Amino acid sequence: MKKSSFLYKAFDLYYEGFRSMTLGKTLWTVIIIKLIIIFVVIKLFFFPNYISANAEEGHEADFVSQEVMSRTPTE
């Protein structure tokens, strides 16, 4: 890749920026830990797998279609 190309310049900007930061590395670590907590831990406790708990094995699509049709308001 040529050193004058846009992609090289963009990569070099981020590479040099992350390499030289001190407080930023700690902040990025905190952000990543918070994202793991949000997407993994909270999902496990607050969003159980409703379909696998209530549908028969191999008939999940039928279960979903019946649930959607039963919850659709009719005019």
Distance bins in CASP14 RR format, pairs under 12 A and 6 or more apart:
PFRMAT RR
TARGET T0000
AUTHOR 0000-0000-0000
RMODE 2
METHOD distances of the structure
MODEL  1
1 7 1 0 0 1 0 0 0 0 0 0 0
1 8 1 0 1 0 0 0 0 0 0 0 0
1 9 0 0 0 0 0 1 0 0 0 0 0
1 10 0 0 0 0 0 1 0 0 0 0 0
1 11 0 0 0 0 1 0 0 0 0 0 0
1 12 0 0 0 0 0 1 0 0 0 0 0
2 8 1 0 0 1 0 0 0 0 0 0 0
2 9 0 0 0 0 1 0 0 0 0 0 0
2 12 0 0 0 0 0 1 0 0 0 0 0
3 9 0 0 0 0 1 0 0 0 0 0 0
3 11 0 0 0 0 0 1 0 0 0 0 0
3 12 0 0 0 0 1 0 0 0 0 0 0
4 12 0 0 0 0 0 1 0 0 0 0 0
5 11 0 0 0 0 1 0 0 0 0 0 0
5 12 0 0 0 0 0 1 0 0 0 0 0
6 12 0 0 0 0 0 1 0 0 0 0 0
6 13 0 0 0 0 0 1 0 0 0 0 0
7 13 0 0 0 0 0 1 0 0 0 0 0
7 14 0 0 0 0 0 1 0 0 0 0 0
7 15 0 0 0 0 0 1 0 0 0 0 0
8 14 0 0 0 0 0 1 0 0 0 0 0
8 15 0 0 0 0 0 1 0 0 0 0 0
9 15 0 0 0 0 0 1 0 0 0 0 0
9 16 0 0 0 0 0 1 0 0 0 0 0
10 16 0 0 0 0 0 1 0 0 0 0 0
10 17 0 0 0 0 0 1 0 0 0 0 0
11 17 0 0 0 0 0 1 0 0 0 0 0
11 18 0 0 0 0 0 1 0 0 0 0 0
11 19 0 0 0 0 0 1 0 0 0 0 0
12 18 0 0 0 0 0 1 0 0 0 0 0
12 19 0 0 0 0 0 1 0 0 0 0 0
13 19 0 0 0 0 0 1 0 0 0 0 0
13 20 0 0 0 0 0 1 0 0 0 0 0
14 20 0 0 0 0 0 1 0 0 0 0 0
14 21 0 0 0 0 0 1 0 0 0 0 0
15 21 0 0 0 0 0 1 0 0 0 0 0
17 24 0 0 0 0 1 0 0 0 0 0 0
17 25 0 0 0 0 0 1 0 0 0 0 0
17 28 0 0 0 0 0 1 0 0 0 0 0
18 24 0 0 0 0 1 0 0 0 0 0 0
18 25 1 0 0 1 0 0 0 0 0 0 0
18 27 0 0 0 0 0 1 0 0 0 0 0
18 28 0 0 0 0 1 0 0 0 0 0 0
19 25 0 0 0 0 1 0 0 0 0 0 0
21 27 0 0 0 0 1 0 0 0 0 0 0
21 28 0 0 0 0 1 0 0 0 0 0 0
21 29 0 0 0 0 0 1 0 0 0 0 0
22 28 0 0 0 0 0 1 0 0 0 0 0
23 29 0 0 0 0 0 1 0 0 0 0 0
23 30 0 0 0 0 0 1 0 0 0 0 0
24 30 0 0 0 0 1 0 0 0 0 0 0
24 31 0 0 0 0 1 0 0 0 0 0 0
24 32 0 0 0 0 0 1 0 0 0 0 0
25 31 0 0 0 0 0 1 0 0 0 0 0
25 32 0 0 0 0 0 1 0 0 0 0 0
26 32 0 0 0 0 0 1 0 0 0 0 0
26 33 0 0 0 0 0 1 0 0 0 0 0
27 33 0 0 0 0 0 1 0 0 0 0 0
27 34 0 0 0 0 0 1 0 0 0 0 0
28 34 0 0 0 0 0 1 0 0 0 0 0
28 35 0 0 0 0 0 1 0 0 0 0 0
29 35 0 0 0 0 0 1 0 0 0 0 0
29 36 0 0 0 0 0 1 0 0 0 0 0
30 36 0 0 0 0 0 1 0 0 0 0 0
30 37 0 0 0 0 0 1 0 0 0 0 0
31 37 0 0 0 0 0 1 0 0 0 0 0
31 38 0 0 0 0 0 1 0 0 0 0 0
32 38 0 0 0 0 0 1 0 0 0 0 0
32 39 0 0 0 0 0 1 0 0 0 0 0
32 40 0 0 0 0 0 1 0 0 0 0 0
33 39 0 0 0 0 0 1 0 0 0 0 0
33 40 0 0 0 0 0 1 0 0 0 0 0
33 41 0 0 0 0 0 1 0 0 0 0 0
34 40 0 0 0 0 0 1 0 0 0 0 0
34 41 0 0 0 0 0 1 0 0 0 0 0
34 42 0 0 0 0 0 1 0 0 0 0 0
35 41 0 0 0 0 0 1 0 0 0 0 0
35 42 0 0 0 0 0 1 0 0 0 0 0
35 43 0 0 0 0 0 1 0 0 0 0 0
36 42 0 0 0 0 0 1 0 0 0 0 0
36 43 0 0 0 0 0 1 0 0 0 0 0
36 44 0 0 0 0 0 1 0 0 0 0 0
37 43 0 0 0 0 0 1 0 0 0 0 0
37 44 0 0 0 0 0 1 0 0 0 0 0
37 45 0 0 0 0 0 1 0 0 0 0 0
38 44 0 0 0 0 0 1 0 0 0 0 0
38 45 0 0 0 0 0 1 0 0 0 0 0
38 46 0 0 0 0 0 1 0 0 0 0 0
38 47 0 0 0 0 0 1 0 0 0 0 0
39 46 0 0 0 0 0 1 0 0 0 0 0
39 47 0 0 0 0 0 1 0 0 0 0 0
40 46 0 0 0 0 0 1 0 0 0 0 0
40 47 0 0 0 0 0 1 0 0 0 0 0
41 47 0 0 0 0 0 1 0 0 0 0 0
42 48 0 0 0 0 0 1 0 0 0 0 0
43 49 0 0 0 0 0 1 0 0 0 0 0
47 53 0 0 0 0 0 1 0 0 0 0 0
48 54 0 0 0 0 0 1 0 0 0 0 0
49 55 0 0 0 0 1 0 0 0 0 0 0
49 60 0 0 0 0 0 1 0 0 0 0 0
50 60 0 0 0 0 0 1 0 0 0 0 0
50 63 0 0 0 0 1 0 0 0 0 0 0
50 64 0 0 0 0 1 0 0 0 0 0 0
50 67 0 0 0 0 1 0 0 0 0 0 0
51 57 0 0 0 0 0 1 0 0 0 0 0
51 58 0 0 0 0 0 1 0 0 0 0 0
51 59 0 0 0 0 0 1 0 0 0 0 0
51 60 1 0 1 0 0 0 0 0 0 0 0
51 61 0 0 0 0 1 0 0 0 0 0 0
51 62 0 0 0 0 0 1 0 0 0 0 0
51 63 1 0 0 1 0 0 0 0 0 0 0
51 64 1 0 0 1 0 0 0 0 0 0 0
51 65 0 0 0 0 0 1 0 0 0 0 0
51 66 0 0 0 0 0 1 0 0 0 0 0
51 67 0 0 0 0 1 0 0 0 0 0 0
51 68 0 0 0 0 0 1 0 0 0 0 0
52 58 0 0 0 0 0 1 0 0 0 0 0
52 59 0 0 0 0 0 1 0 0 0 0 0
52 60 1 0 0 1 0 0 0 0 0 0 0
52 63 0 0 0 0 1 0 0 0 0 0 0
52 64 0 0 0 0 0 1 0 0 0 0 0
53 60 0 0 0 0 0 1 0 0 0 0 0
53 63 0 0 0 0 0 1 0 0 0 0 0
54 60 0 0 0 0 1 0 0 0 0 0 0
54 62 0 0 0 0 0 1 0 0 0 0 0
54 63 1 0 0 1 0 0 0 0 0 0 0
54 64 0 0 0 0 0 1 0 0 0 0 0
54 66 0 0 0 0 0 1 0 0 0 0 0
54 67 0 0 0 0 1 0 0 0 0 0 0
55 61 0 0 0 0 1 0 0 0 0 0 0
55 62 1 0 0 1 0 0 0 0 0 0 0
55 63 1 1 0 0 0 0 0 0 0 0 0
55 64 1 0 0 1 0 0 0 0 0 0 0
55 65 0 0 0 0 0 1 0 0 0 0 0
55 66 0 0 0 0 1 0 0 0 0 0 0
55 67 0 0 0 0 1 0 0 0 0 0 0
56 62 0 0 0 0 1 0 0 0 0 0 0
56 63 1 0 0 1 0 0 0 0 0 0 0
56 66 0 0 0 0 0 1 0 0 0 0 0
57 63 0 0 0 0 0 1 0 0 0 0 0
58 64 0 0 0 0 0 1 0 0 0 0 0
59 65 0 0 0 0 0 1 0 0 0 0 0
59 66 0 0 0 0 1 0 0 0 0 0 0
60 66 0 0 0 0 0 1 0 0 0 0 0
60 67 0 0 0 0 0 1 0 0 0 0 0
61 67 0 0 0 0 0 1 0 0 0 0 0
61 68 0 0 0 0 0 1 0 0 0 0 0
62 68 0 0 0 0 0 1 0 0 0 0 0
62 69 0 0 0 0 0 1 0 0 0 0 0
63 69 0 0 0 0 0 1 0 0 0 0 0
63 70 0 0 0 0 0 1 0 0 0 0 0
64 70 0 0 0 0 0 1 0 0 0 0 0
64 71 0 0 0 0 0 1 0 0 0 0 0
65 71 0 0 0 0 0 1 0 0 0 0 0
65 72 0 0 0 0 0 1 0 0 0 0 0
66 72 0 0 0 0 0 1 0 0 0 0 0
END
